[in-house]
Amino acid sequence: MSKVVIVGRPNVGKSTLFNRMIGKRKAIVYDRPGVTRDRNEDVIQIGKKNITLIDTGGFEFENKGIIEKETTAQIEKAIAEASLLLWVVDSRAGIHPEDQRLSKVLRKLNKPMVLVLNKVDPGSSNDLQWEFEKLGFKNSVKVSAEHGLGMGDLYESIDPYIQGNTQIDVSDEAEAIHVAVVGRPNVGKSSLINALIDQERLAVSEIAGTTRDMIDIAFEHEGQKFVFLDTAGMRYKRKVTDDVEYFSVKRTFEAIDRADVVMLILSGPDQLTTQEEKIAAQIIKNNKPLSIFVNKWDLCSSSDAEKNEFRLDLYAKAKFLSFADVFFISALKKYGLKKIFVQANHLYNRTYREYDEEEVIHAYKTISNYHSQVGRQGHFLELKRLTVDIRKRQSPVFKIKCNRPKLITPAYKKYWKNALIDFFNLRGIPIDVKFRQK
């Protein structure tokens, strides 16, 4: 499949164009340079051809810090894979010195390229489009990514340079297990995904907050397709004062919503933090299967005793997480990473499985006969039957018909929840149990 890569200096509208072409707000757009850092990809159809459209960070020549260098490395890798480059410039600002420097870099690549003159506002006479004629690129098109103007001309310019299938194959996306990788900043989420797919796909640095967009990484392991959703680190709401970080957190919530299963990443050298408890609570609130992975364990003791102590301390501090398994890994040393695939498969298959009527009846009889059916104030509870509702991308709901559901005590509901988890092997899945009269 052809890859079309959007490039340009910061703040010329690359992500706005990317969102316009894929038809949804996937990349964060904000009027400030350097918002996009990782490669952002999506599959779209132009004419009858499929292409992979890739958004990249702004190319900067001056004042490169650690994050800017990582961003540039991601741009260079995307360009190397490109079938066609869309070089986006700001027609209102005219030629910038970095545009001139970038033109020399792009010319040496000998890659097919379309010069996209963005921010061409309807009826405006202030555009400095004519300045870009000096660069000598013949294949150019004028658009307004914000307003959707000139997109037809852009697609016509792209079509001759791409190859693809005649139909979009949605089976890969449908068959894939979507895994959201979440956690607070700087616990190694992007490093972990890079280690899993064995390539430097995401920008990584020791500076917290390097990832901002929600990045989809499609990958196949032992015949099973996965889509890893890398997310920005989540902090306390009262500490999120930056608008871009606000949208990053919003994308993280969207990733949790889209996920089939969620992996909460902790840092081995640190104790469980309040913000990690809040993230876990959000995952449970969304009824998502959960596994907890403690990264950077290479900095800790490898003894089983220390692992057990960490696990017990975590459960003691956050009892509501005792339903989820805890695993110890190292993205740097690539230690224990296969367990992520195993857990993703296991949680997916157990969460969205079908239930035979006979096994549901057997579970109901076994669990109801083992415990006295007494509600508040000693009232006898008459239970009749158990049913299961399977939900899309949410844990199942077990419904129990009862004569007096208002008299159910929290302890009795907890007994049923724990018993159902044990009976159907649903550890790591936040099931819901409801008592209904009708």
Summary of the structure (lengths in Angstrom):
residues: 438
radius of gyration: 25.9
end to end distance: 53.3
largest distance: 88.1
contacts: 1384
relative contact order: 0.09
helix: 39%
strand: 23%
